[in-house]
Amino acid sequence: KFGDKAYGVSDAGGFRPIYYTDNREELNITSNIFLLRYVMNLKEKEEKYLFEHSNFYKWSSTFGWCPGYTFYQNVESVIANHYLDINERKIYRFYPKTILSEIDSEVEVDKSASRIAELLRNSIAGIVKRVPVSFSLTSGYDSRMILSTAKEYADKLYFWIFYYSEKQSDYFLPNQILSDIGYKRFPIKYNRKKYKKYRDFYFQNTPMAHDMWTKLNCSLADEYPSNFVNIRGAASEVLKCEQFQDGNHPKNVDVEYVRNLPNFYYLKESVEEIVAFMDAYLEELQNVCNKSGYKTLDLLEWEAGNSCGQWQAASQLESDFLF
């Protein structure tokens, strides 16, 4: 809140999403849609049932849905990289605000990388000095990047690894890295008994819960140490041209193009309402990128991709009752 003005602001990646209901007399804001049940009769749209019974949802734990769309009647969502002006009841995009240019100098690239590393180191230092900290290490680039900037405080971190099998990369790679640098790690394996014990409670209290994340978080129950703040790496895809790795960006990014991208396959099975919603979003997104010089697929990955604002937000929220 600033003076007479108030805003609903999430983190840059939208991992702590903002959902709200507005009947003009009262505005209710939350990061967990189910909390709105205390102030309104929360009703699901038919599209939610269709989505949760689609092949896309069944086979993809990194599922996504249309940015800004919710599966509940009269409930709105704030997309990653956006904020809600509570006084105006309008949503605005943070970035980009100016015309951008690409860095083609190795020196400038190194300077930018150094500034990012410094920001990460200072952020971790600020957290470690305040509270006990755990770090869920995976084989991902984002996870390893955080580890490299946290070396100074590594002896103060509680490293844990969740796994189904010792053959999967998210087990043996972080396990080997921590072993090589001499730090203790606490592997937590999927526990079927706990999954059965907590599953019903979990789905009753977690909107958009997916069975994979249910298995992970139920297994963590009674294993994860209390009073620890957890650090997670996520969204490195935003920084590496995830959706056009050959470097050739398409001239037009519309629904027909996007529905063939990984983790946007849901558009192939979606009803007309969701496709039209996505089409309007993409049109506005492309206009912003044409004016600013930002790559449309990069901004799409940030705001609506497989890492930011969608399944990652859901999986973060699914951990709330633990963390």
Backbone hydrogen bonds in HBPLUS format (Angstrom, degrees):
<---DONOR---> <-ACCEPTOR-->    atom                        ^
c    i                          cat <-CA-CA->   ^        H-A-AA   ^      H-
h    n   atom  resd res      DA  || num        DHA   H-A  angle D-A-AA Bond
n    s   type  num  typ     dist DA aas  dist angle  dist       angle   num
A0002-PHE N   A0005-LYS O   2.78 MM   3  5.19 158.3  1.83 150.4 157.7     1
A0005-LYS N   A0002-PHE O   2.94 MM   3  5.19 156.8  1.99 133.7 131.1     2
A0086-ILE N   A0006-ALA O   2.98 MM  80  5.48 144.1  2.12 139.5 147.5     3
A0008-GLY N   A0084-LEU O   2.79 MM  76  4.76 158.3  1.83 139.0 146.4     4
A0084-LEU N   A0008-GLY O   2.95 MM  76  4.76 169.1  1.96 141.3 144.7     5
A0014-GLY N   A0011-ASP O   3.01 MM   3  5.31 153.3  2.08 110.7 119.2     6
A0309-GLY N   A0013-GLY O   2.95 MM 296  5.96 110.4  2.44 155.8 170.5     7
A0078-VAL N   A0018-ILE O   2.91 MM  60  5.36 155.1  1.98 160.5 164.1     8
A0019-TYR N   A0030-THR O   2.78 MM  11  5.37 168.9  1.80 172.0 175.4     9
A0030-THR N   A0019-TYR O   2.87 MM  11  5.37 158.5  1.91 157.8 162.2    10
A0020-TYR N   A0076-GLU O   2.97 MM  56  5.32 157.5  2.02 137.4 142.7    11
A0076-GLU N   A0020-TYR O   2.78 MM  56  5.32 169.1  1.79 169.7 166.2    12
A0021-THR N   A0028-ASN O   2.99 MM   7  5.39 148.3  2.10 145.8 155.9    13
A0028-ASN N   A0021-THR O   3.06 MM   7  5.39 166.7  2.08 155.9 159.9    14
A0023-ASN N   A0026-GLU O   3.31 MM   3  5.77 165.2  2.34 154.5 155.3    15
A0035-LEU N   A0032-ASN O   2.99 MM   3  5.81 156.4  2.05 125.2 131.2    16
A0036-LEU N   A0033-ILE O   2.91 MM   3  5.63 156.6  1.97 120.9 128.0    17
A0037-ARG N   A0034-PHE O   3.08 MM   3  5.59 163.2  2.11 112.1 117.5    18
A0038-TYR N   A0035-LEU O   3.18 MM   3  5.93 168.1  2.19 117.2 120.8    19
A0039-VAL N   A0036-LEU O   3.04 MM   3  5.44 159.1  2.09 110.8 117.2    20
A0040-MET N   A0036-LEU O   2.99 MM   4  6.05 128.8  2.26 152.5 167.1    21
A0073-GLN N   A0043-LYS O   2.87 MM  30  5.64 159.4  1.91 160.5 167.3    22
A0045-LYS N   A0071-PHE O   2.78 MM  26  5.30 164.7  1.81 141.5 139.9    23
A0048-LYS N   A0045-LYS O   3.13 MM   3  5.68 150.0  2.23 111.9 119.0    24
A0050-LEU N   A0046-GLU O   3.30 MM   4  6.67 162.5  2.33 150.5 155.4    25
A0051-PHE N   A0047-GLU O   2.86 MM   4  5.98 154.8  1.92 146.3 153.2    26
A0052-GLU N   A0048-LYS O   2.96 MM   4  6.13 169.2  1.98 153.3 155.8    27
A0054-SER N   A0051-PHE O   3.13 MM   3  5.19 162.0  2.16 112.2 112.4    28
A0058-LYS N   A0054-SER O   3.08 MM   4  6.26 160.4  2.12 147.5 153.6    29
A0059-TRP N   A0055-ASN O   3.03 MM   4  6.06 161.1  2.06 151.0 153.7    30
A0060-SER N   A0056-PHE O   3.07 MM   4  5.88 122.3  2.41 141.3 153.6    31
A0069-TYR N   A0066-CYS O   3.05 MM   3  5.47 158.9  2.10 133.7 137.0    32
A0082-HIS N   A0079-ILE O   3.11 MM   3  5.56 120.8  2.48 142.9 141.5    33
A0094-PHE N   A0081-ASN O   2.86 MM  13  5.55 169.4  1.87 142.6 145.8    34
A0083-TYR N   A0092-TYR O   2.84 MM   9  5.54 149.7  1.93 154.2 164.4    35
A0092-TYR N   A0083-TYR O   2.97 MM   9  5.54 159.7  2.01 156.9 163.2    36
A0085-ASP N   A0090-LYS O   2.77 MM   5  5.33 168.5  1.78 176.9 174.5    37
A0089-ARG N   A0085-ASP O   2.71 MM   4  5.55 128.8  1.96 145.7 161.6    38
A0090-LYS N   A0085-ASP O   3.30 MM   5  5.33 145.0  2.43 136.8 142.8    39
A0100-LEU N   A0292-SER O   2.61 MM 192  5.69 175.7  1.61 164.4 163.2    40
A0109-VAL N   A0105-SER O   2.97 MM   4  6.26 155.9  2.02 151.9 159.4    41
A0110-ASP N   A0106-GLU O   2.92 MM   4  6.11 159.2  1.96 146.5 151.6    42
A0111-LYS N   A0107-VAL O   2.96 MM   4  6.25 152.1  2.04 144.9 153.0    43
A0112-SER N   A0108-GLU O   2.94 MM   4  6.15 158.3  1.99 147.5 152.9    44
A0113-ALA N   A0109-VAL O   2.93 MM   4  6.18 158.9  1.97 150.1 156.1    45
A0114-SER N   A0110-ASP O   2.95 MM   4  6.12 151.5  2.03 144.5 152.2    46
A0115-ARG N   A0111-LYS O   3.00 MM   4  6.28 150.9  2.08 145.7 153.3    47
A0116-ILE N   A0112-SER O   3.01 MM   4  6.30 156.8  2.06 149.7 155.7    48
A0117-ALA N   A0113-ALA O   2.95 MM   4  6.16 160.3  1.99 147.5 153.0    49
A0118-GLU N   A0114-SER O   2.94 MM   4  6.11 155.1  2.00 144.1 150.8    50
A0119-LEU N   A0115-ARG O   3.00 MM   4  6.23 154.3  2.07 143.8 150.6    51
A0120-LEU N   A0116-ILE O   3.00 MM   4  6.31 157.3  2.05 150.5 156.2    52
A0121-ARG N   A0117-ALA O   2.88 MM   4  6.14 164.5  1.91 152.2 156.6    53
A0122-ASN N   A0118-GLU O   2.95 MM   4  6.10 166.5  1.97 151.9 155.3    54
A0123-SER N   A0119-LEU O   2.99 MM   4  6.10 150.6  2.08 141.7 150.2    55
A0124-ILE N   A0120-LEU O   2.96 MM   4  6.19 165.0  1.98 155.6 158.8    56
A0125-ALA N   A0121-ARG O   2.89 MM   4  6.07 158.1  1.94 148.3 155.2    57
A0126-GLY N   A0122-ASN O   2.95 MM   4  6.11 154.9  2.02 142.6 148.7    58
A0127-ILE N   A0123-SER O   3.15 MM   4  6.46 146.8  2.27 143.1 151.5    59
A0128-VAL N   A0124-ILE O   2.90 MM   4  6.09 173.9  1.90 160.7 162.0    60
A0129-LYS N   A0125-ALA O   3.12 MM   4  6.16 152.2  2.20 146.9 152.8    61
A0130-ARG N   A0127-ILE O   2.98 MM   3  5.33 149.6  2.07 108.6 118.2    62
A0131-VAL N   A0127-ILE O   3.06 MM   4  6.24 166.8  2.08 171.3 173.2    63
A0229-VAL N   A0132-PRO O   2.90 MM  97  6.27 169.2  1.91 156.1 154.3    64
A0158-TYR N   A0133-VAL O   3.05 MM  25  6.36 154.5  2.12 140.3 148.3    65
A0134-SER N   A0229-VAL O   2.83 MM  95  6.03 162.7  1.86 146.4 150.4    66
A0231-ILE N   A0134-SER O   2.86 MM  97  6.16 153.9  1.93 143.2 150.8    67
A0135-PHE N   A0158-TYR O   2.89 MM  23  6.03 156.0  1.95 142.9 142.5    68
A0160-TRP N   A0135-PHE O   3.19 MM  25  6.37 163.8  2.21 145.1 147.7    69
A0136-SER N   A0231-ILE O   3.22 MM  95  6.50 158.9  2.27 170.6 174.1    70
A0137-LEU N   A0160-TRP O   3.25 MM  23  6.42 138.8  2.43 156.6 167.7    71
A0144-ARG N   A0140-GLY O   3.12 MM   4  6.39 163.4  2.14 151.6 155.8    72
A0145-MET N   A0141-TYR O   2.85 MM   4  6.02 146.6  1.96 148.8 158.7    73
A0146-ILE N   A0142-ASP O   3.13 MM   4  6.38 156.3  2.19 146.8 151.6    74
A0147-LEU N   A0143-SER O   3.10 MM   4  6.38 155.9  2.16 143.8 150.8    75
A0148-SER N   A0144-ARG O   3.00 MM   4  6.23 153.0  2.07 143.6 149.8    76
A0149-THR N   A0145-MET O   3.22 MM   4  6.54 143.2  2.37 141.8 150.7    77
A0149-THR N   A0146-ILE O   3.16 MM   3  5.23 126.0  2.47  96.5 110.1    78
A0150-ALA N   A0146-ILE O   2.97 MM   4  6.09 118.5  2.36 140.9 157.4    79
A0150-ALA N   A0147-LEU O   3.13 MM   3  5.02 144.8  2.26  96.1 106.7    80
A0153-TYR N   A0150-ALA O   2.87 MM   3  5.48 145.0  1.99 118.0 128.1    81
A0154-ALA N   A0151-LYS O   3.25 MM   3  4.89 166.2  2.27  99.6 103.8    82
A0156-LYS N   A0153-TYR O   2.89 MM   3  5.52 159.8  1.93 120.8 127.6    83
A0157-LEU N   A0154-ALA O   3.15 MM   3  5.24 165.4  2.17 107.9 112.4    84
A0186-PHE N   A0159-PHE O   2.84 MM  27  6.13 145.7  1.96 140.0 151.3    85
A0161-ILE N   A0186-PHE O   3.29 MM  25  6.25 152.6  2.36 117.3 120.5    86
A0188-ILE N   A0161-ILE O   2.61 MM  27  5.90 162.9  1.64 165.3 165.5    87
A0163-TYR N   A0188-ILE O   3.11 MM  25  6.43 149.1  2.21 146.9 149.7    88
A0190-TYR N   A0163-TYR O   2.99 MM  27  6.27 146.2  2.11 157.8 163.0    89
A0168-GLN N   A0165-SER O   3.24 MM   3  5.74 164.0  2.27 113.1 117.3    90
A0171-TYR N   A0168-GLN O   2.94 MM   3  5.59 159.4  1.98 118.1 124.1    91
A0172-PHE N   A0168-GLN O   3.18 MM   4  6.54 157.1  2.23 161.7 161.6    92
A0173-LEU N   A0169-SER O   3.17 MM   4  5.48 154.3  2.24 132.6 140.4    93
A0175-ASN N   A0171-TYR O   3.06 MM   4  5.94 151.1  2.15 147.5 156.6    94
A0176-GLN N   A0172-PHE O   2.94 MM   4  5.91 148.6  2.04 135.6 143.0    95
A0177-ILE N   A0173-LEU O   2.94 MM   4  6.21 160.0  1.98 153.3 159.1    96
A0178-LEU N   A0174-PRO O   2.97 MM   4  6.10 171.9  1.98 151.9 153.6    97
A0179-SER N   A0175-ASN O   3.04 MM   4  6.10 149.2  2.13 136.5 145.7    98
A0180-ASP N   A0176-GLN O   2.87 MM   4  6.03 156.3  1.92 149.2 155.0    99
A0181-ILE N   A0177-ILE O   3.16 MM   4  6.46 148.2  2.27 146.5 154.2   100
A0183-TYR N   A0178-LEU O   2.90 MM   5  5.19 162.1  1.93 151.6 151.9   101
A0182-GLY N   A0179-SER O   3.23 MM   3  5.06 153.9  2.30  96.5 104.2   102
A0195-TYR N   A0191-ASN O   3.05 MM   4  6.28 155.8  2.11 150.4 158.0   103
A0196-LYS N   A0192-ARG O   3.03 MM   4  6.30 158.7  2.08 149.5 153.4   104
A0197-LYS N   A0193-LYS O   3.01 MM   4  6.21 147.6  2.12 140.4 150.0   105
A0198-TYR N   A0194-LYS O   2.91 MM   4  6.06 160.6  1.95 159.1 160.7   106
A0199-ARG N   A0195-TYR O   2.96 MM   4  5.49 133.1  2.19 142.6 151.9   107
A0202-TYR N   A0198-TYR O   2.88 MM   4  5.98 158.2  1.93 159.8 167.2   108
A0203-PHE N   A0199-ARG O   3.00 MM   4  6.29 164.0  2.03 160.7 162.1   109
A0204-GLN N   A0200-ASP O   3.07 MM   4  6.19 149.8  2.16 147.0 155.4   110
A0205-ASN N   A0202-TYR O   3.23 MM   3  5.44 143.1  2.38 100.9 110.9   111
A0206-THR N   A0202-TYR O   3.02 MM   4  5.92 113.2  2.48 144.8 160.8   112
A0214-THR N   A0210-HIS O   2.98 MM   4  6.18 147.9  2.08 152.5 162.5   113
A0215-LYS N   A0211-ASP O   2.99 MM   4  6.24 154.6  2.06 147.7 152.6   114
A0216-LEU N   A0212-MET O   3.09 MM   4  6.46 155.1  2.16 145.7 152.6   115
A0217-ASN N   A0213-TRP O   2.94 MM   4  6.08 179.1  1.94 153.1 153.2   116
A0218-CYS N   A0214-THR O   2.92 MM   4  5.89 159.7  1.96 149.4 155.6   117
A0219-SER N   A0215-LYS O   3.17 MM   4  6.08 147.2  2.28 134.9 143.1   118
A0220-LEU N   A0216-LEU O   3.13 MM   4  6.46 134.6  2.35 140.2 152.8   119
A0221-ALA N   A0218-CYS O   3.31 MM   3  5.34 139.4  2.49  94.8 105.3   120
A0223-GLU N   A0220-LEU O   2.81 MM   3  5.10 158.0  1.85 133.1 136.6   121
A0224-TYR N   A0220-LEU O   2.96 MM   4  5.52 155.6  2.02 160.7 157.4   122
A0238-VAL N   A0235-ALA O   3.20 MM   3  5.84 156.4  2.26 115.7 120.2   123
A0239-LEU N   A0236-SER O   2.95 MM   3  5.54 148.4  2.06 115.4 123.8   124
A0240-LYS N   A0237-GLU O   3.26 MM   3  5.42 169.9  2.27 109.4 112.4   125
A0244-PHE N   A0241-CYS O   3.08 MM   3  5.52 161.6  2.12 117.0 122.8   126
A0247-GLY N   A0244-PHE O   2.93 MM   3  5.65 161.6  1.96 121.8 126.6   127
A0257-TYR N   A0254-ASP O   3.10 MM   3  5.38 124.9  2.42 102.6 116.0   128
A0258-VAL N   A0254-ASP O   2.93 MM   4  6.15 171.8  1.93 161.7 164.0   129
A0259-ARG N   A0255-VAL O   2.93 MM   4  5.86 159.8  1.97 153.5 156.7   130
A0260-ASN N   A0257-TYR O   3.28 MM   3  5.90 163.2  2.31 114.7 119.7   131
A0261-LEU N   A0258-VAL O   2.93 MM   3  5.30 168.4  1.94 120.6 122.8   132
A0264-PHE N   A0261-LEU O   3.04 MM   3  5.45 150.8  2.12 138.3 135.7   133
A0267-LEU N   A0264-PHE O   3.11 MM   3  6.07 168.7  2.12 125.9 128.2   134
A0268-LYS N   A0265-TYR O   2.86 MM   3  5.60 158.6  1.90 122.3 128.6   135
A0269-GLU N   A0266-TYR O   3.02 MM   3  5.42 145.8  2.14 107.9 117.3   136
A0275-VAL N   A0271-VAL O   3.25 MM   4  6.55 165.0  2.27 154.1 158.7   137
A0276-ALA N   A0272-GLU O   2.86 MM   4  5.97 164.7  1.89 155.8 159.5   138
A0277-PHE N   A0273-GLU O   3.02 MM   4  6.14 149.7  2.11 138.4 147.0   139
A0278-MET N   A0274-ILE O   2.91 MM   4  6.14 158.8  1.95 150.7 155.7   140
A0279-ASP N   A0275-VAL O   2.87 MM   4  6.06 151.5  1.95 145.5 154.1   141
A0280-ALA N   A0276-ALA O   3.07 MM   4  6.28 158.1  2.12 146.9 150.9   142
A0281-TYR N   A0277-PHE O   3.13 MM   4  6.38 155.6  2.19 142.9 149.8   143
A0282-LEU N   A0278-MET O   2.91 MM   4  6.12 163.1  1.94 154.4 158.1   144
A0283-GLU N   A0279-ASP O   3.05 MM   4  6.23 153.8  2.12 145.6 152.5   145
A0284-GLU N   A0280-ALA O   3.18 MM   4  6.40 162.6  2.21 147.3 151.1   146
A0285-LEU N   A0281-TYR O   2.86 MM   4  6.04 155.8  1.92 148.8 156.7   147
A0286-GLN N   A0282-LEU O   2.87 MM   4  5.97 162.0  1.90 149.2 153.0   148
A0287-ASN N   A0283-GLU O   3.18 MM   4  6.37 151.0  2.27 140.7 148.1   149
A0288-VAL N   A0284-GLU O   3.14 MM   4  6.41 155.8  2.20 147.2 152.9   150
A0289-CYS N   A0285-LEU O   3.03 MM   4  6.33 160.0  2.08 150.3 155.8   151
A0290-ASN N   A0286-GLN O   2.86 MM   4  6.00 153.2  1.93 147.5 154.6   152
A0291-LYS N   A0287-ASN O   3.24 MM   4  6.39 148.1  2.35 141.4 148.4   153
A0292-SER N   A0288-VAL O   3.06 MM   4  6.22 144.0  2.19 143.4 153.7   154
A0293-GLY N   A0289-CYS O   2.84 MM   4  5.49 150.2  1.93 147.5 151.4   155
A0298-ASP N   A0295-LYS O   3.07 MM   3  5.30 126.5  2.37 102.3 116.4   156
A0299-LEU N   A0295-LYS O   3.08 MM   4  6.45 159.4  2.12 158.2 163.7   157
A0300-LEU N   A0296-THR O   2.84 MM   4  6.03 150.1  1.93 146.8 156.4   158
A0301-GLU N   A0297-LEU O   2.94 MM   4  6.01 152.0  2.02 134.6 141.8   159
A0302-TRP N   A0298-ASP O   3.02 MM   4  6.28 149.5  2.11 141.0 149.3   160
A0303-GLU N   A0299-LEU O   2.93 MM   4  6.11 171.7  1.93 152.3 153.8   161
A0304-ALA N   A0300-LEU O   2.70 MM   4  5.41 152.3  1.77 148.9 156.1   162
A0305-GLY N   A0301-GLU O   3.14 MM   4  3.96 139.9  2.31 106.9 109.8   163
A0313-ALA N   A0310-GLN O   3.04 MM   3  5.24 115.6  2.47 101.5 116.8   164
A0314-ALA N   A0310-GLN O   3.01 MM   4  6.35 158.2  2.05 154.4 161.1   165
A0315-SER N   A0311-TRP O   2.81 MM   4  6.05 162.1  1.85 152.1 156.5   166
A0316-GLN N   A0312-GLN O   2.84 MM   4  5.99 148.4  1.94 146.1 154.9   167
A0317-LEU N   A0313-ALA O   3.00 MM   4  6.21 163.5  2.03 148.1 152.3   168
A0318-GLU N   A0314-ALA O   2.89 MM   4  6.10 143.3  2.02 143.0 154.2   169
A0319-SER N   A0316-GLN O   3.05 MM   3  5.42 154.9  2.11 107.5 115.4   170
A0320-ASP N   A0317-LEU O   3.03 MM   3  5.26 167.1  2.04 112.9 116.9   171
A0322-LEU N   A0319-SER O   2.86 MM   3  5.40 151.3  1.94 118.1 127.7   172
A0323-PHE N   A0319-SER O   2.91 MM   4  6.05 167.5  1.92 162.0 165.6   173
